[in-house]
Amino acid sequence: MSSIIEQAGLWVRTRSVFSHLLWATLVSTALLSLVLILSLQRVADEHPRRYLSRALFDAFTENAMHPDEPVEAIGEEPMILMTRAEAENSRFADIYRAALEDSDGIAITRLGDNYAAVSVRGDTVSILPKFGRPISTYALFLVGVVVMSVLFAIAAIFLLIRRLTLPFDVLTHGIQRVEEGDLSYQIPLDKTFGEYRTFADGFNKMVAELQRIHESRRHMLLALPHEILTPLSRLKVRKDMVDDAKLREQISKDISVVEEILSSILAAEKRSAGESTADFIDIEPYADEQIAQLTHQGVDISIRNDTGRKTAYFDSFLTSVLLKNFVSNAVRYGEGNPIVVRFSDDGERGCDMRIAVQDQGVGIAADQLNYMTEPFWRADESRGRASGGYGLGLYLCKTIVNGLGGRIDIESTLGVGTEISVVLPNALCTTLEDI
């Protein structure tokens, strides 16, 4: 029983405001309708009593004014006198039993198309077999009026509640757009009113401020390459003047990291500007070439092509930035274990290409996954400093992928490893004829 109550409570708590209002309205309207119908039934029951009372009063009045004249029959048939036994076996038996249960010994009910009345006095049963006209037609008319009124009320209340809760849909849509990364979206205020409009206006101002902060951060990132390229070139020249081979190698690694970041920033800006140069590329040779440019001594990196095709249509430079970032992270946090780079088809038609890089390293906590594509974010600050990471790679990859119309997926388990993948739309379905 308690589980049923808990489930019912959970169902109620998970319903929308619209559902709560609608159910409350339906229940209250149903109760009101029941009261009205019962009231009509009471009116219908009172009708024959009132008719009989008027007929009897009229008969008594006539008798008082003309005592020598016989009393006319009340109703369409004269009164019948029976014994109790006769009444019990007559067609008036049900009314007779009702009269026995009545405190006044009188019962009136509908019989056929008219009403009948029974009065029990001692051993004599008086029966008026046929008097009055039923009000069934009028009662049905009243019931119809009630039903139509209830339906009209429900329809009006439904539209009113829908009108009152419609801004919820507008607000929900706006929140979803922002969750998808569209910080330029503004909730249309003309589709809201009252407290909803106040909330929407505050939400729009908050999103606008987030957009401003995001753009400021983006402009700062885009300014980095122009400020760093010149001193980086001088550093490359001076590096060759260092006699210590080990130190020279370490400086080369640091320069490679900086160049990787700059390449990612430039690639993200290129994609944001709408520039993309796609071409037909041999998948496996391309992957071998990109991975060979990375420093990964002693790490086993295997490449698998599960697309069923030798070539795909994608942007070589932008995809190179993505692939290098993924593999670099896998090498950095893979603890020297084997890494698998897998190309496969994705989607219902199999037109999209998924590039997945899977390591068997330290993994990422579940509560950190949603933040991995945020700029300057590292799940472990000390690990980031030790490995040379700056928390920009995946953010720039996400910027590139969003521009390409694809998506990034990250799956990870602490102590087991991480798989990060990107889906490139239509990379496997574009043909030379399409171009």
N, C-alpha and C positions, 0 to 999 in steps of 0.2 A: 504493500500500500504506500509506504514511504517513497519507494522508487518511482511509483506512478506520479505522486505529488511533486517529486523533484523534477521529473521529466516535464510535467505540465508547467512548473515554474520556469524551467529552462526555455520551454517553447514560448512562454509569454515574454520572457526577458529578451529573446532574440527577435521578436517581431518589431516591425517598423512603427513609427509614430502614426503613420497613415492607417496601418492595420489596427492599432489600438483604438484610434478614434472611430474607425468604421465599425468594429465589433461592438464598442460601447453604444454606438448609435443604433445598430441593428437590435441589440438586446433590449434597450430602452423602448424602441419603437414596437417591438414584438409584445412587450409587457403592456404598453399602452393600448395596442390593438386588442389584446385579450380582454382588458378591462372594458373597452368599448363594446365588444361583441357580447360579453356577459351582461352588460347593461341593456343591450338590445334584447337579449333573451328574457331579461326580467320584464322589460316593457311588453314583450309578446305574451308572457305569462299573465300579466295584469290585465291585458285587454279583455278576455272573456269574463273576468270577474267584474270589471267595470260595466260591461255590456249587460250582464245579468242583474247587477244592482240597479241600473237604470230601468231595465224592463220590469223588475219587481216593483220599484217605486212608482212607475207609471201605472201598473196594474192596481196597486193599492189606492192610488189617487182616483182612478176611474171608479173603483168600488166604493170609495167614500162619497164621491159625487153622485153615483147612481147605485145605491145599495140593492135595488131590486133587480138589477141586471147581472147576469152571470159574468164571472171573470173570464176574459178571453185567454186563449192559450198563449203561453210565453214561448215564442219561437215558432218554428214551422210545424211542430207536432205537439199534441197535448201531453200533460204529465202522466206518467205511468206509475202505478203503485204495485209493489211486489213484496213478497216475503223475503227474508234473508236467503233462504234456500233457492228461491227462484232467481234472485239477483246473482247468486254465486254461480249458477249454471247458464246465465244469459250472456249476451254479447257485451254487457256492461260490467262483467266480472272484475276487470282490472280497475275500473273506476270505483266500483263498490269496495274493493280491498283498500284502495287509497283513502276512501272516506272513513273506513274503519280505523285507519292509522291517524286520521286528522283529529285534532283536539275538539273541533266543532262538529265533527261527523259529516263534513261536507267536502266533496272533491269535484273539481272542474278540470276537464282536459279535452284535447282535440280528439274527435272521433270522425274519421272520414274527412269530408270537406267542411264540417261544422264542428261545434263544440257540444259536449254533453255534460250534465251535472247530476250528481247523486247526493242525496241527503239521507242519513240513517237516523231514525227516531224509534227507539225500542225495537220491535220486531217488524216495523214497517220501513220499507225502502222506497223513497220517492225519487223518480228519475225524470229529468227533462232531457229527452233523447236527442233533440236537434234544435239548437238555437244559435244565433250569432254567426257572423262570417269571420273566418280566420284572416289574420293580417300577414300571412306568409309572404305574399307578393311584396307588400310594403317593407316587411322585415328584410327580405332578400335585397330589396333596393337599398335599404339602409346599410346592410352588410357590404353590398357592392360599393357604396359611397365610402365606407370605412376602408375597404381594401384599396380602392383607387387613391384615397387620401394618403394611406400608408405608403403605397408605392411611389406616389409623387414626393412624399416627404423623404423617403429613402434616396430617391434620385437627386433631389435638391441637396440633401445633406452630403451625399457622395461627391457631387460636383463642388460643394463648398469645401469639404475636407481636402479634396484633390487640389483645389485652388490654394488652400492654406499650406499644404505640404509640398506643392510643386517646387518652391525654391530649394527644398532639400536636394532634389535631383540636379538642379543647377549648381549648387554648392559641391555636391559629390563629384560631378563632372569636372569642376575646376580643381578639386583636390587631386583627382586622378591624373589630370593633365600635368600638374606640378610634380606629382610622384614620378611621372614618366620623364621628367627632366625639362619640361617646357616652362621655364621661368618667365617667359614673356607673356604667358596667358593671363588675362584679366577676366574675372567673373563679370558678365554683363549686368550692371546694376538695374537696368530697365526690366529685367526678369525677376527682380526681387522686390520686397516691400517690407516696411516696418523693421522689426528686429533683424530679419534676414538681411536687409540692405545694410544695416550697421555692421553686421558680421562680415558680409561680403566686402564692404569698403575697407574694413580693417585687414581682411585677408589679402586684398589686392595691394594694399600699401606694404604689407609684410613681404609679399612675393616680389614686388618692385624693388624693395630694399635688398632682398637676396639676389635679384638679378644684377643690381648695381655692384654688389660685392663680388659676384661671380665675374662680371665683366672687368672689374678692376683687377682681379686676380689673373684673369686671362691676358689682359694687356701687359701685366707685369711679366707673365711668362713669355709673351711674344717679344718683349724688349730684351730678354736675357740673351738670345743668340747674337743680336747686334752688338751687345756690350761685351760678350765673351769671346767672339770669334777672333778679334785682333790679338788680345793677349794670349789666347790659346795657340795661335800661329807662332808667336814669339817663343812660347813655351816649348813647342815642338822642335824649334831650331836649337834652343838652349839645352834641350834634353840630350841631343847628340854630342854635346860637349862634356857630358858627365863621364868620368872615367870608370866609376863603379858600375859594373854590368848589372848587378842585382838592383841597385838603386835606379838605374836607367830603365830596367824592366818594370819596376814598380811605378815609375813616372808614366811609362807608356800605358799601363793598365788604367791609371787615373785619367789620363787623356782620353782613352777609349770610352770610359764611363761618361765623361763630359760630352764627348762627341755623340754618344748614343742618346743622351738627353736632348741635345740640340737637334739631332735628326728627328727625334720624336716630336719636338715642339714645332719644327718646320713642317713636318708631315701633317700634324693636326691643323695647323693654319692653312695648309694647302687644301685639305679636305673641307675645312670650314668655308673657304673661298669658292668652293664648288669645282675645284680642279681635280681631275682624275684621269689617268691615262691607263686604260685597261687594254690587255692584249691576251692572246692565247699563249699559255706558258706550260711547259712540260713540268708536271708536278714534282716528281722525285728529283730530277737534276736541280730544279730550283731550290728545293728544300736542302739538298746537300750543300749547295753553294752558300746559302744564307747561314747555315749552322757552322760551316767551315770557317766563317769569318769571326766566330766567337771563340773565346779562350775557355776551353773546358778539358784541360788535361786530365786523363784518368777517368773520365765519365763516359759511360757507354750510352750513346744516344742513337736509338734506332728509329727508322722512318717507315711508316706503313701507309700504303695507298689503298684504301678500301672503297674508293669511289667507283671503281669499274671503268675508269677513263684514264687515259695517259695525260691529257691536257685539260686545263680549265681556263676560264676567262676572268681575269682579275687584274687589279693594279699592282704591279710588281713592287714599286717603291713603298706604297702604303702597307701592303701585306708583309713586306720585309720588316718594317718597324714593328708590326704586331708580333710576328713570329720570333724575332730576336728578343723582344721584351719577355715573351712567355718562356722561351728556352733559358734566357739569362736568369730569370727568377727560379726556374726549376733547378738549374745548376747551383745557384746561390744557396737555396734552402733544401736541396735534395740529399744532402749528406753523402754525396758520392755514389748514391745508388743509381741503377739504370733509369733512363728517361725514354719515354716513348712519344714520338710525334706522329699523330694519326690524321690522315685526310679521309673524310667520309662524306657521303651525301646526307642531306637533312631536309625535313619537310615532307609533305604528302606527295608532291610531284618528284621529289629527289633532285630539284634544280639547285637548291642551296648547298654550298659546300661548308662543312665544318672542319676547322683545323683545331685539334686538341693536343695539348702538351700535358703529359701525366708524369709526375715524379713520385718517389717513395720516400719523401723527406719528413720534415717536422710537422707539416700540416698547419692548419689555421683553425682557431676556435670558431664555433658556429656563430657566436655573437659578434664576430669581427668581419664576417663575410660581406655584409652590406656596405661596409666602409672601405673595402679594398680598392675601389675605383675613385675614391676621393683624393684630391691633390694633397701632397705632403702627409699622407696617412701611412703609418706603419703599425702593424699589429704588435710589434715588439720594438720599442725605441732602441734598446741596446743592440738587438740583432741587426737593425737597420744600419746603425753606425758601424758595427763590426763588418758588415758585408758591403758597405759602400752605397747602400740604397738611399734614395732621397724621397721616395714616396710619390714620384711623378709619373713613372712609367705606365702603370695601369690607367691612371687618369687620362693621359694622352691617348692611350689605346682606345679607351671608351669614347673619347672625342672623335677619333678617326672612324670607329665602327658606327657611331651614331650618324655620321655624315654619309657613310656607305649604305645606311638603312639596315644594318645587321644588328647583332647583339653579342654581348659577352656573357658567358656562363662560368661560374666558379663553384666547384664542389671540392670539399676538403674535410678531412678527419684528422684530429690531432694525433700525432705519432704514427699515422698511416701514410699520409701523402695528400697531394693536391692535384686536381685536374682543372686546368683553365682552358677554355675553348672560345673560339669566335666563329660566328656563322656569317658567311659572305653570300648575300642573295644573288640568285641566278648565275652563279659562277659555273655551273655545270650544264646549263641549258642554253646558253648563248652560242649561236653558230655563226659562221662566216656570212650566211645569208641574212641573218638578223642585222649584222653590221652594214 
